[in-house]
Amino acid sequence: MPHTTFSTQILAHRKAIVFAASQGIGQAVALQLAAMGAEVILVARNKPQLKATAQLMQQQTGHKAYIEA
């Protein structure tokens, strides 16, 4: 099966809402979506961890996140 290569900005100009984004799988999904160019809205109950995820996202991808706790 051939290996498919995707553009790193395949989700540019798209928006994504990620729930439980402050840690674990939710955080990993949010970071990957941002790396692929999406504008990401982060939602979680733990606001301090959510802010930390938003900072990590900006450091890793250069994209700002919108957060809601």
Sequence and secondary structure as in RCSB ss.txt:
>XXXX:A:sequence
MPHTTFSTQILAHRKAIVFAASQGIGQAVALQLAAMGAEVILVARNKPQLKATAQLMQQQTGHKAYIEA
>XXXX:A:secstr
       TTTTTT EEEEESTTSHHHHHHHHHHHHTT EEEEE S HHHHHHHHHHHHHHHS   EEE 
